[in-house]
Amino acid sequence: MTTNEPRHKEKTSLRLRLKVPVVSWRDLAETLLPIVLLSAMAIVAALHFVRPAPPRTITIASGPDGSTFHSAALKYRQILARSGITLNLAPSEGSLDNLKRLRDPSSGVDIALVQGGAAGTSDRGDIVSLGSVFYEPVTIFYRRAKPLDRLSQLHGERIAIGPDGSGTRALALALLQANEIEPQQATQLLDLEGEAARRALLNKDVEAIVLSGDSAAPATVREMLHAPGIRLFDFKQADAYVRRFRYLNRLDIPAGTFDLGENLPSTPITLVAPTVELLAHSSLHPALSDVLIEAATEVHGQPSLLQSANQFPTPLVHDFPVSTDAARFYKSGKGFAYRYLPFWLASLLDRALVVLLPIVVVVIPGLRFLPQLYGWRINSRIHQRYGELMALEREALDDPSPERRKALVERLAEIEKSTIARKMPGSHAEQVYILRQHINFVRERLEHADGARAAAAPE
């Protein structure tokens, strides 16, 4: 019983070894390596285009407290909070200050509301527009017995155009200079604005005032139209102004717009108006760009005395180019994920898809063809042995010497030994055994030739 036990274990071990499929792990690894390398390169290339997660906090230059800019920024903050984004407000002195802060990398300002025309001819840098969000009409009130046809008729008058650094002053200077009105002794350009400018006109301290922005709100215009002797300038040359200043737009105001009961204005008039643009750095995350434009649509899309419903925001090109992300939003709207998922989940999915794309395109098809590639590699090794066998047989046709024939037999044994020693999967066993049969066939021919040579030799 004891004697048979080792023999029984040996037979069991042999059966176990025979049941285990023989796999060439080296061949498998060498076949898989190109797929792994190609997949890694594809993933690294995809990661190059993956943006980081959108920041949770951004800052807007919002203008003076209580201004239209500040009011809009407060509404933006409430809307962005729904998506988990905190919008910090940085109060400023107005459009020019907003633009200055946006251009200053150390200010921490990410976005800003800026009146068209404020940039002048200065360098645009990396600033782009997310679109125009509302009109800021230029309203010029003057005291005259008869209506004026041209701004040049204000030459030699006292005109309030706002303080240095204000957007109103910059716009007023551009319009007056286009009419050859320069600051000089004949024409006095005063730095009054808002309520101070209105009082000066009513008290006859000035002959004309230029208002825009908050100081030119519809309620203010209505009040000034009721004042005796005060007229609102009608831009009859509006088309020419719009062509000369690309940041201006023509506004046709119907009779009775500001007061239906008193029919003010009594006849249709034309105003010119820059638009306020929502500006940002070109590096603004696309997801934030979408959320900001969506917020602007909710805040500024309602109809008013100066605009129709859904007129704003709009991708008008004025001082700054419209960003590619904004242009894409205006054309096709939000991405699929952001349309149906919470903001942060959509952002995560959006970035994950960029990484998963090379896996779907490269890794999965590569793994699908891995068995074929592995089989091709094994077949190529068997075919290599056939090539060696055929070369050996061709050499034997030249009737080699006994020494050379012996070397050929030894080489044949080496081919057979390497064929047996090399691990092959069970799926290729039939090819291996057929190869060995052919090896034996060549061996027999070599041995038969040796026997024939020996029989033919003279005794």
TIKOLNU-370075 format. One record per residue: residue in one letter; x, y, z of N, C-alpha, C in turn. Coordinates in steps of 0.02 Angstrom, whole numbers, plus 32768, in hexadecimal, padded with zeros to 4 digits. Atoms other than C-alpha are relative to their C-alpha. Example, Ala and Ser with C-alpha at 12.3 -4.5 7.8 and 13.67 -1.06 7.14 Angstrom:
BEGIN
A802D7FC5800082677F1F8186802D803C8000;S7FD67FC57FFD82AC7FCB81657FD980378025;
This chain:
BEGIN
M802A7FC48000800080008000802B803E8000;T7FD27FC87FFC808D8075802D802780077FC0;T7FD87FFE803E80EE80467F8F7FD7801E7FC7;N802A7FE88037805B806E7F1D7FEB80498009;E80187FBC7FF4803481147F71802780357FD8;P7FDB7FCE802880C481797F207FEE7FFA7FB6;R801180098047809A812C7E777FBC801E7FF1;H80437FE5800A7FE3815C7E8E8002804D7FFE;K7FF87FB77FFF801582107EBA801F80197FC0;E7FDE7FEC803E808782177E237FCF7FFF7FC5;K8031800380367FFA81DF7DAF7FCC80398006;T802F7FC97FF67F82825B7DFF801D80437FEA;S7FDE7FC28013800182E87DEA800680067FB5;L7FFA7FFF8049801B82B77D357FBD80117FE0;R80427FF1801C7F6082B97D147FEE804A800A;L800D7FBA7FF37F5383647D668026802D7FD0;R7FD87FD8802E7FE083A67CFB7FE47FFD7FBA;L801C800780437F8D83637C607FBF80267FF8;K80407FDC80047EE983B67C8B800A804B7FFC;V7FF57FB880007F3684627C9F801580177FBB;P7FED7FE980427F3A84BE7BF8804180258002;V7FBF7FE080037FE584F57BC77FF980427FDB;V80057FBE801E7FEB85AF7BA3804580218001;S7FC17FDC8004808286117B697FF58047801A;W800C7FBF7FE1807986A27BE2802D80367FE1;R7FD47FCF8020810C86F57B8D7FE180187FBE;D80217FED803F80B286F17AE57FC3802C800E;L803C7FD97FEF801487307B38801280478015;A7FEA7FBE7FE9807187BF7B8D801A802A7FC6;E7FE57FDB803880CD87F07AEE7FC980147FCF;T80387FEE802B802987EE7A8E7FD78039801F;L80287FCE7FDD7FD188567B12802480438006;L7FDA7FC37FF4805E88D57B247FF180387FCF;P80107FC9802D803C89387A847FBB801E800D;I80447FE77FF17F8389457AB28002802D803D;V7FFA7FD97FC27FB089837B60802180437FF2;L7FDD7FC28010802B8A037B1C7FD5802F7FD7;L802C7FD680297FB28A427A987FC7801D8029;S80377FE77FD67F278A4F7B18801980368030;A7FE47FCD7FD37F988AAD7B91800C80427FDC;M7FF47FC380277FC98B287B087FBE80237FF1;A80417FE2800E7F128B437ADB7FE38021803E;I801B7FE47FC27EE28B617B92802780408012;V7FD87FC47FF17F748BDB7BAC7FED80397FD1;A80167FCC802F7F418C387B0E7FBC801C8013;A80437FE97FEC7E8D8C407B4C8005802C803E;L7FF97FD97FC37EC58C807BF7801980467FF1;H7FE77FBE80137F1A8D107B9D7FC680307FF3;F80397FD680107E6E8D4E7B6B7FCD80038038;V802F80007FC87E198D2F7C12800B80408029;R7FFB7FC57FD67DF68DD27C6B7FF57FEC8049;P800E800E7FB97DFA8DD57D297FB7800F800F;A80457FF27FEC7D578DDC7D867FF5804B8004;P800D7FB87FFB7D038E877D7D800680188048;P7FF97FE77FBB7D2C8EF47E147FBB800D801E;R80407FF57FDC7CA58F077E987FF580498011;T80067FB97FEE7CC98FC07EB3801D802B7FC8;I7FE77FCF80317CDB904E7E347FED80468018;T800B7FBB7FEB7CDE910C7E447FED802A7FC4;I80177FD280347C8391907DDE800B80488017;A7FFC7FB87FF47CAC924A7DD47FBB801C7FF3;S80497FF580047BFD92897DF87FEB80487FFB;G80147FBA80057C0293487DF17FED801C8043;P80127FDF7FC07BC793C47E767FC47FDF8021;D803A801A7FDC7B4F938C7EFD7FC080237FEA;G80407FE480147A9B93A57EC77FF9800C7FB5;S80037FF480487AC793B37E0E7FDE7FC57FDD;T801D803680287A7A934D7D82802F7FC57FFD;F7FCD803580017B1D92EB7D777FFE7FD78040;H800080227FBF7B1992C47E307FC17FD6800A;S803F80257FFA7A6292917E2A80017FC07FD6;A7FFB803B802B7A84921B7D98802E7FCC801F;A7FD0802E7FE17B1A91CF7DF37FE07FDB803B;L802280217FC97AAE91AC7E8C7FD17FC87FE7;K802C8033801C7A32914E7E1F80297FC57FE5;Y7FD4803680177AC090EC7DCE80147FD4803B;R7FE880277FC67AFC90B97E7B7FCA7FD08019;Q8036802D7FEA7A5290727EAB7FF77FC57FD0;I800A803580317A44900F7E09803A7FCE8001;L7FC6802D7FFE7AF68FC97E1180017FD6803F;A800180267FC27AD98F937EC47FD87FC07FF9;R8027803E800B7A5A8F137E84802D7FC87FE7;S7FD28033801A7AEB8EB97E2F803B7FF5802E;G7FC980097FD17B5A8EC27EC9803B802D7FF3;I7FC97FD280107BC38F537E877FF780408027;T80017FC27FDA7BEE8FE77EF5801B80387FD5;L7FEB7FC680267BF6908E7E9B800E80398030;N7FEC7FC77FD67C5791137EFA7FFA80407FD8;L80087FC080217C3091C87ED18039802F8015;A7FCB7FCF7FF47CBE92477EC17FE680437FE9;P801A7FBE80147C7192F67EC48036802A7FDE;S7FD07FD780267CC193737E4C7FDF80427FEF;E801A7FBE80137CAA94207E027FDA7FFF7FBF;G80248003803F7C5E93E47D5F80247FD97FCB;S7FE6802880387C89939F7CB4804B80037FFA;L7FB87FFA800A7D3993E47CA480267FDE8038;D7FE080207FC77D6793AA7D537FF77FB47FFC;N800B804880097D1992FF7D3080317FE37FCF;L7FD2801980337D8192EB7C93804880018019;K7FBC7FFB7FE47E1E93247CED800D7FC58030;R7FF880377FD07E0392A37D7680047FBC7FDC;L7FFF803F80257DE092187CFA80447FF67FDE;R7FBE800580217E84923F7CA180387FF58032;D7FCC80077FCC7EE5923D7D467FFF7FB9801C;P7FFF80457FE77F1991897D6F7FFE7FFB804C;S7FFD80027FB77F3191B67E267FBE80148021;S803F7FE87FE37E7F91F87E3D7FD37FC78016;G802B80397FF07E30914B7E477FBD80027FDF;V80417FFB80237DA191827DD57FFF7FD07FC5;D8007803180367D6490F97D5F7FD380187FC8;I802F7FE880327CD3914E7D067FEE80488012;A80127FBB7FF47C9492007CF37FCB80177FCF;L80317FDE802B7C0592687CAD802080417FE8;V7FDE7FC6801D7C4C92EB7C367FD6801C7FC7;Q80247FDE80367BF6936B7BC880297FFF7FC0;G7FDE7FFF80407C20935F7B10802080437FF3;G7FDB7FC3800D7CA193DD7AD9803180138035;A7FD37FEF7FC97CFA93E17B8080487FEB7FF3;A7FBC8019800C7D8F93807B3C802980307FD6;G7FDB7FD3802C7DBC94077ABE80297FDA7FCD;T7FD3802180307E5093D67A5280357FD78023;S7FCD80247FDB7EB1937D7ADB80007FB67FEF;D7FF98047800F7EED92CB7AD17FCA7FD78023;R8036802A7FE47E6492497AEC801B7FCA802E;G7FE280337FD57EDC91CC7B3D7FDC7FBD7FF9;D8021804280017E8C91267B6E7FB780058011;I80457FF67FEC7DE091707B8D7FD17FEF7FC6;V8032801380327D4A91297B307FBB8013801A;S80447FEE7FEE7C9191507B2F7FD57FC28004;L803380357FFB7C0890DB7B6A7FBE80177FE1;G803C7FE780217B8B91487B107FEB8044801C;S801E7FC17FE97B3091EF7B1C7FC17FEF8027;V803680137FD37AB091F07BA87FC880348005;F80367FCF80037A4F92957B9B801B80417FE2;Y7FEF7FBF801D7A4C93427B4C800D80338038;E7FF87FC47FD77A8E93E07BA07FFB803C7FD1;P80087FCB80327A45946A7B33802280418015;V7FE57FBD7FF57A9995137B227FC680317FF9;T80367FCE80027A1B959A7B4E801F8045800A;I7FE57FBB7FFD7A49964F7B2B7FC4802F8006;F80357FCF7FF679D496D37B74801D80457FF8;Y7FE77FBD800C79E397877B417FC680328006;R80327FCB7FFA7989982D7B558004802B7FC1;R80047FDA803D7955987A7AB07FB6800B7FEE;A80457FF3801678BA98C77A667FEC7FD27FC7;K800D802B803978CA985D79CA802C7FC18005;P7FD8803D7FFD790797A979B7804180077FD9;L7FC08003802379BC978B798680007FC57FD0;D7FFA8037803079E5972178EE80427FDC8006;R7FBD801D7FFD7A9E9705790E802280148041;L7FDB7FF07FC27B1196FC79A6802F803B7FF6;S7FD27FC8800D7B85977A79527FE080438011;Q80227FC27FEF7B0197FE797980088013804A;L7FF17FF17FB97B3797F27A30804380238008;H7FBF7FDF7FFD7BDC98447A057FF980448024;G7FFF7FC27FDA7C0498D17A7D7FD38000803D;E802D80057FC77B8898947B0280247FE2803D;R7FE880227FC47BA298597BB47FDD7FBB8003;I801B804480047B8E979B7BB5801B7FD7803A;A7FEC802D7FC97B9197257C4C80097FBA7FE3;I7FF28042801F7BE496817C1680197FCD8033;G7FEA80317FCE7C12962E7CBB804980088013;P7FBC7FF77FE87CB396217D1F80337FD67FDA;D7FCA8028801E7D5B95E07CE37FFD7FB88018;G800080477FEF7D6395237CDF7FBC7FDF7FFB;S8043801F80067CA8950A7CC97FF37FEA7FB8;G8012801880437C6194A97C377FD780337FDA;T80287FCC80217BE795377C14802C80347FDF;R7FD37FCD801B7C7495B47BFC80257FE67FC2;A7FDB801C80397CD795407B8A7FD47FFC7FC2;L802E800580387C3E95237B1E7FED80457FE5;A80127FBC80147C0D95DB7B1C803880217FD9;L7FC67FE380237CBC96117AE980067FE47FB9;A7FFB801F80427CBC95947A597FCB801E7FD0;L80357FE5802B7C1495D67A17800C80497FEF;L7FF57FB8800C7C41968E7A2C803C800B7FD2;Q7FC57FF8802A7CED967C79DF7FF17FEC7FB8;A8014801180447C9D962679497FDB80397FDE;N80217FC4801A7C3C96CA7936802D803E8007;E7FCE7FCA7FFC7CDB9732794A7FF480308039;I80087FD87FC37CAE976E79F780367FE98031;E7FC880107FD47D4B97737A637FFC802C803F;P7FFE7FD67FC47D6797B07B16802A803F7FF2;Q7FDD7FC1800C7D9498667AFE7FD980388020;Q801F7FC77FE07D6599147B347FB8800A7FE8;A80437FF4801B7CCE991D7AC07FCE7FCB8019;T802B80377FE97C8898747AF5801A7FE88043;Q7FEC80167FBE7C8C98497BAE7FE37FBA800E;L801480457FF07C87978F7BDA80087FF7804B;L800080037FB77C57977C7C907FFA7FB78017;D7FFE80457FE77C6E96E17CFD7FC47FEE802B;L803C80107FDA7BBE96DF7D437FDE7FC27FE3;E8026803A80187B5696407D397FC57FF4802E;G803880157FD77AB595F47D797FD5803A8017;E802C7FCE7FE47A4C96607DEB801E80467FFC;A7FE07FBE80047ACB96ED7DED7FFA801D7FBA;A80077FE880457AC696F87D2F7FB880147FF1;R80467FEF800D7A0796F87D2C7FEE80438021;R800D7FC07FDE79FE97857DAD801F803A7FDB;A7FDE7FCA80257A7D97EA7D4A7FD980137FC1;L80267FF1803C7A1497DA7CAC7FBE80238012;L803E7FE17FEC797298057D06800B8047801A;N7FF07FBD7FE679C8989B7D598021802C7FCC;K7FE27FDB80377A0D98D47CB1804A800F800A;D7FB87FF97FF87AC198BF7CEB80267FE07FC6;V7FE4801E803D7AE398547C517FCA7FFF7FCB;E8030800380377A9298487BA67FF07FB97FEA;A800C804680147AA1978C7B9080227FD28032;I7FE280337FD57AC596EE7BF37FFF7FBE7FDB;V7FFB8043801E7AFB96407BBD7FF77FCE8038;L800D80337FCD7AB395B07C2280027FBB7FE0;S8003804680157AC994F57C1480007FD4803E;G8000802D7FC77ABB945E7C827FC8800D8030;D80337FF77FCE7A5E94737D267FE180457FFE;S801A7FBB80027A4D952F7D107FD0800B7FC6;A802D7FFA803A79ED950F7C6D7FC97FCB8003;A803580317FF8796C94977CB47FBF801B7FE4;P803F7FE8801D78BD949F7C657FDB8031802D;A80227FD27FD3787894F47D01801F80467FFD;T7FDE7FC0800578FB957D7CF47FF080227FBE;V80117FE4804178DA95947C3A7FB9801D8002;R80467FE97FFB781F95A47C5E7FFC80428027;E80007FC37FD7784096277CE5801B803B7FD8;M7FE27FCA802678B1968D7C737FD380177FC6;L802D7FEE8038783296887BE37FC6802B8019;H80357FD77FE477B296D77C58801880468011;A7FE57FBE7FED782697687C817FF680317FC7;P800D7FCF803677F798067C21804280187FE0;G7FC77FE680257871983B7B9B80377FCE7FF4;I7FCC8033800678D597987BA27FED7FD07FC7;R800B802D803778E7972D7B0680317FC58003;L7FD6803C8007792C967E7AE7801B7FFF7FB9;F7FE17FFD804379A8967A7A577FED7FC37FD8;D80138035802E796C961479C3803B7FF47FD1;F7FC78011802A79FE95BB796D7FE77FEF7FB9;K8017800B804479C195D378BB80387FE37FD5;Q7FC7801D80237A7095A0788180167FBE8020;A7FEF803C7FDA7A6794FF78E780257FCC7FD6;D7FE08032802B7A97948F7854804980117FF5;A7FBB7FEB800A7B3494F6783880297FF48040;Y7FDC800C7FC17B6394EC78F1800E7FB6800A;V7FF780487FF87B49942F78F380387FE67FD3;R7FCB8015802D7BBB941C785D804580188017;R7FC17FE47FE97C41948B78A880187FE08040;F7FEF801E7FBE7C3C944079577FDF7FBB8003;R801D804380067C269384794C7FE17FE68040;Y801E80167FC17BF793757A037FBC8020800D;L80417FE17FF87B5A93E079EA7FCA7FDA7FDA;N803A801F80217AAD93A279BA7FC980357FF9;R80387FD2800B7A1793FE79757FC37FE98027;L803D800F7FDB797D940779E57FC9802E7FE8;D80397FD9801778D8943F799B7FCC80018038;I802E7FF87FC7786794857A257FBD801A7FE5;P80427FE9801877AD948E79F77FE5803A802A;A80227FCA7FDB774495247A297FDA7FE2803B;G802480157FC576FE95147AD980227FC98028;T7FDD80367FDD778194967B138008800E804A;F7FF17FF07FBA77AB94F07BB47FC4801A8027;D803D7FE97FDF76FD95387BD87FC77FFC7FCE;L80378007802F766494FA7B7C7FCB80378009;G80347FCD7FF375EE95777BD1801280437FE3;E7FE97FC080197656960E7BA2801F7FFA7FBA;N7FE3800E8042769595BC7B018048801C7FFB;L7FBA7FEB8000774E95D57B29802C7FC37FEF;P7FFA7FC6802D77AB95DB7ABB7FC380067FD2;S803B7FF38029772896297A4C80077FE47FBA;T7FF3801E8042777895E479AE80357FCA8008;P7FCB80347FFB77E5954A798D804580227FFC;I7FBB7FE68001789C956E79B180307FC57FFD;T7FCC80348005793E950E799A803880108031;L7FC77FFA7FD379C494F17A1D80377FD17FE9;V7FCA802F800A7A6D949E7A1480137FE48045;A7FF180207FC07AA494237A9980367FCC7FF9;P7FD3803A7FFB7B3B93B97AC17FDE7FC98027;T801980377FD67B1993107B0C80337FF48038;V7FD480167FC97B5F92D57BB180137FB87FF3;E7FE88044800E7BCB923C7B9780167FDE8040;L7FE7802A7FCA7BEE91AF7C1080437FE57FE9;L7FBC801280167CAB919B7C01801F7FCF8031;A7FDD80327FD77D1D91127C4280447FF37FE1;H7FC08017801C7DCB90CC7C2D7FF37FC57FD2;S8008803780307DE190547B9C80087FBC8021;S7FF680407FDC7E128FCE7C1C7FC47FEC802A;L803B80117FD87D658FCF7C6C7FE87FBA7FEE;H80158044800C7D288F1D7C817FC07FFF7FD6;P803C8002802B7CA88EED7BFA7FBF7FF58027;A803D800C7FD87C2D8EAE7C7E7FE980418021;L80127FC17FE17C338F577CD67FE580307FCB;S80197FD580367C1C8FB07C307FB67FF07FF2;D80458014800D7B7C8F4D7C137FD180188038;V802A7FEC7FC77B398F707CC27FF6804B8001;L80067FB77FFF7B5E902A7CB47FD180197FC9;I802D7FEB80367B07903C7C0C7FB87FED8010;E804480147FEB7A738FDB7C507FE480308033;A80167FCF7FCE7A6C90527CE47FEF80437FDF;A800D7FC180247A7790E97C6F7FBE7FFB7FDA;T80408009802379E590A17C0A7FC68009802F;E80367FFA7FCF797B90957CA67FF880488019;V80037FBC7FE579A991447CE17FED80337FCB;H80087FCB803279A991A67C3E7FD27FED7FC6;G802980168039793491437BCD7FB9801B8000;Q80457FE77FFC7895919C7C057FF8803E7FD5;P800B7FC48028784692227B977FFE803F802C;S80017FC07FDE785492DA7BC77FF080377FCD;L800E7FC9802D783A93877B7C803380047FC7;L7FCA7FF8803178DF93787B1E80127FBF7FDD;Q7FEF8040802078E492C07AEE7FC57FD27FFF;S803580328005787592317AB980147FC28027;A7FF3803D7FD9786791897B1080347FD47FDD;N7FCB802E801878FC91137AFD803180217FCF;Q7FD07FDD802B796191987AA280477FFA801C;F7FBF80077FDE79ED91857B227FFF7FC3802C;P7FBE7FEF801C7A6A913D7B3F80067FEA7FB7;T7FF6800F80477AA991387A8D804A80087FEF;P7FB87FFF800F7B5491187A3F801480367FCE;L7FEA7FC9802B7B6F91C579F3804B800B8008;V7FB77FF57FFE7C2591E579C6800C804B7FFF;H7FF07FB97FFC7C5C92927A01804B8008800E;D7FBA7FF47FEF7CFD92B87A5E80287FC08008;F7FDD803E7FF17D2892047A8A7FE17FC67FD9;P801C803A80247D1691607A2B7FD67FD5802E;V802A802E7FDA7C8F90E87A6380277FBF8009;S7FDA803D7FF27CDE90517AB77FE37FC57FDA;T8017803C80257CD58FA97A5E7FCC7FDA8028;D803080237FD67C788F5E7AF37FBC80237FFE;A803F7FDA80037BF78FEA7AEF7FDF7FF77FBC;A801C800980437BE28FDA7A327FDF7FBC7FFA;R801D804380017BC48F207A487FBE7FFD8026;F803E80007FD87B418F417ACF7FC780227FDA;Y80357FDC80247AE28FC07A657FE87FD77FC4;K80138027803A7AE28F4579D47FDA7FC18013;S801E80427FF17AB58EA17A287FEA7FF78049;G801680057FBB7A938EC67AE080307FD8802C;K7FD780247FD07AD48E677B76800E7FB97FE7;G7FF1804680107B288DBD7B667FCC7FD1801C;F803380317FED7AC08D207B7A80017FF3804B;A7FFC80107FB87B018CF87C297FE88039802B;Y80137FC77FD87AEA8DA97C6A7FB580107FFA;R80477FF4800A7A398DAB7C267FD57FD78030;Y802A802F7FDA79FC8D177C8D801C7FEC8044;L7FE180147FC17A758D027D1F8012803D8029;P7FE67FC97FD77AA98D6E7DB3804480167FE6;F7FC47FE1801E7B388DE37D88803F7FD8800F;W7FC080217FEE7BC48D8A7DE780037FB87FE7;L80018044801B7B8D8CDC7DB3800C80027FB5;A7FF67FF980487B858D157CFE804980107FF1;S7FBA7FEF800A7C338D617D0E802D7FC38008;L7FD9803D7FF57C798CBE7D547FF87FD07FC5;L800D802D80387C268C587CCB802280197FC0;D7FE37FE2803C7C648CD07C45804B7FF17FFD;R7FB8800E7FFE7D198CB97C7C800F7FB67FFC;A7FF6804880027D068BFE7C957FF97FE47FB9;L800A801880447CC88BE77BE3803D800B7FD5;V7FC37FF380277D678C357B9E80337FC9800C;V7FD080367FF07DCE8BB07BF97FE67FBD7FE8;L801C804080157D568B227BCF80017FF87FB4;L8002800480497D578B4D7B1680397FD57FE4;P7FCC802C801C7E048B027AF17FF97FB78016;I800A80457FEA7DD68A697B587FCE7FDD7FD2;V8033801D802C7D3D8A4D7AEB801C7FF77FB9;V7FE8800080467D988A757A48803C7FD27FF7;V7FC1802580087E408A1E7A6980027FC08029;V7FF680397FD37E3F89AB7B007FD07FC77FF0;I80318035800A7D9D894C7AE2800A7FDC7FBD;P7FF28024803E7DBC89297A2880427FDA8002;G7FC080237FFB7E7188FC7A527FF97FBF8025;L800B803E7FDA7E3A887D7AD47FD57FCF7FD9;R802A802D80287DB9883A7A5C80297FD97FCD;F7FD7802180327E3F881179DC803E7FE0801F;L7FC7801F7FDF7EBB87D37A5F80077FB67FF0;P7FF7804880117E9587187A40801B7FF67FB9;Q7FE7800680457EB187307984804A80137FFC;L7FBA7FEC80017F53878C79A3802D7FCC8021;Y7FDA80347FDD7F8C87087A1D80087FC27FD3;G7FFC803A802E7F61867C79A2802F800E7FC6;W7FD37FEF80377FBC86D8791780487FFB8016;R7FBB80047FE7805786E3798480177FB78006;I7FED80477FF98055862779AB80097FE17FBB;N7FFA801B8044803685FD78F4804080167FDE;S7FC27FE7801F80C7866A78C0803D7FD98019;R7FC880277FE6813A8607793280037FBB7FE0;I8002804180228100856278E8801780067FB8;H7FEB7FF58046811585A87839804B800C7FFB;Q7FB77FF6800081C585DD786880247FBD8001;R7FE180437FFE81EF852878927FFA7FDE7FBC;Y8008801D804381A784F377EA8033801F7FD0;G7FCF7FE1802B82188571779680457FE3800B;E7FBF801E7FF282B1852977EE80037FB97FE4;L8003804580188279847977C180087FFD7FB3;M7FFB80008049826584A47709804780137FE9;A7FBB7FED8012831084F97704802F7FC5800A;L7FD5803A7FF2835F845F77527FF77FCB7FCA;E800D80328033830B83ED76D3801E80157FBD;R7FE27FE9803E834584597641804B7FF58000;E7FB8800B7FFB83F6844D768080117FB67FF7;A7FF38048800783E7838F76877FFC7FE97FB8;L80058013804683BE838B75CC804280057FDB;D7FC07FF68021847083BE75A180327FC7800B;D7FD6803A7FF384B2831275D4803C8012802A;P7FC87FEA7FD5851A83507668802B7FC58016;S7FD280347FE685AB82F276B37FE37FE1803F;P801980207FC38590827977448004802D803D;E7FF97FD37FC685D182FA77BF7FC980367FFF;R80337FCC8005855C8380777D7FBB7FE3800B;R804080207FF684CA8306777A7FF37FF3804B;K8006800B7FB884ED82DC78307FED80418023;A80107FBE7FE384E9839678597FB780127FF3;L80467FF18010844283A478007FD07FD9802D;V802A80297FD383FB831578697FFF801F8046;E7FFC7FE07FBD8439836B79077FD680408002;R80287FC2800383EA840F78CF7FB57FEF8001;L804580168000834883B178AE7FE97FEE8046;A801180117FBA834D836E79607FF6803E802A;E80087FC17FDB8363841E79A07FBC80217FF1;I80417FE4801382CA8457793E7FC87FDB8025;E803480287FDE826483C879888000800E804A;K7FFC7FF47FB882A483E97A377FE280458011;S801B7FBD7FF2827C84A37A2E7FB480017FF8;T80488003800A81CE847979EC7FDD7FE1803C;I801E80217FC681AC84047A7E8007802B803F;A7FF37FDA7FC481FB84767B017FD780408004;R80247FC18000819D85127ACB7FB87FF58016;K804580087FE880F885267B297FD080177FC9;M80337FF28032806585227AB47FBB7FF5801F;P8043800B7FE67FAB85357ADC7FE27FC17FE0;G801F803D80197F3F849A7AC67FDD80097FBE;S80237FF4803F7EE384ED7A36802E7FF67FC3;H7FD1800780377F8384DD79CC80257FBD8003;A7FDE80407FF87FB2842C7A0180017FD97FBE;E80048026803E7F7883E1795C803680187FCF;Q7FCD7FE6802D7FEB845578FA80467FEB8016;V7FBF80147FE6807C842A796C800F7FB77FEE;Y7FF48047800F8065836F795480087FF37FB5;I7FF680068048805483827899804680167FEE;L7FBB7FE9800B80F883E4789C80327FC88012;R7FD280367FEC814B835578FA7FFE7FC67FCF;Q800380348033810B82D9787A802B80137FC3;H7FD87FE98039815B834177F2804B7FFF8010;I7FB980057FEB81FD8349785780177FB87FF8;N7FEE8047800781FC828B785F80067FEB7FB7;F7FFC800F804881DB828477A4804380167FE3;V7FBF7FE98019827682EC778180397FD7801D;R7FCC802A7FE082DC828777FD80057FBD7FDB;E7FFF8040802482A981E577A5802180077FBC;R7FE17FF6804282DD822C76FD804B80078006;L7FB77FF97FF68387825D7742801F7FBC8010;E7FE580427FED839F81B177907FFE7FD17FC4;H8005802B803C8363815B76EF803880117FCE;A7FC97FEC802D83E181BF768B80427FE68019;D7FC2801B7FE3846C8189770480047FB47FF1;G7FFF8049800E843980D276EE800E7FF17FB8;A7FF4800A8047843480E176338049800D7FED;R7FBA7FF0800E84E181327631802C7FC78017;A7FD780377FE5852780A5769F7FFA7FC17FD4;A8008803C802A84DB801C762F802380077FBE;A7FE17FF580418521806C7593804D80028004;A7FB77FFA7FFA85D1807A75D980217FBD7FF0;P7FDD803E8011864E7FF77592801D7FDF803E;E7FE480237FC686897F70760A804B7FFA7FF9;
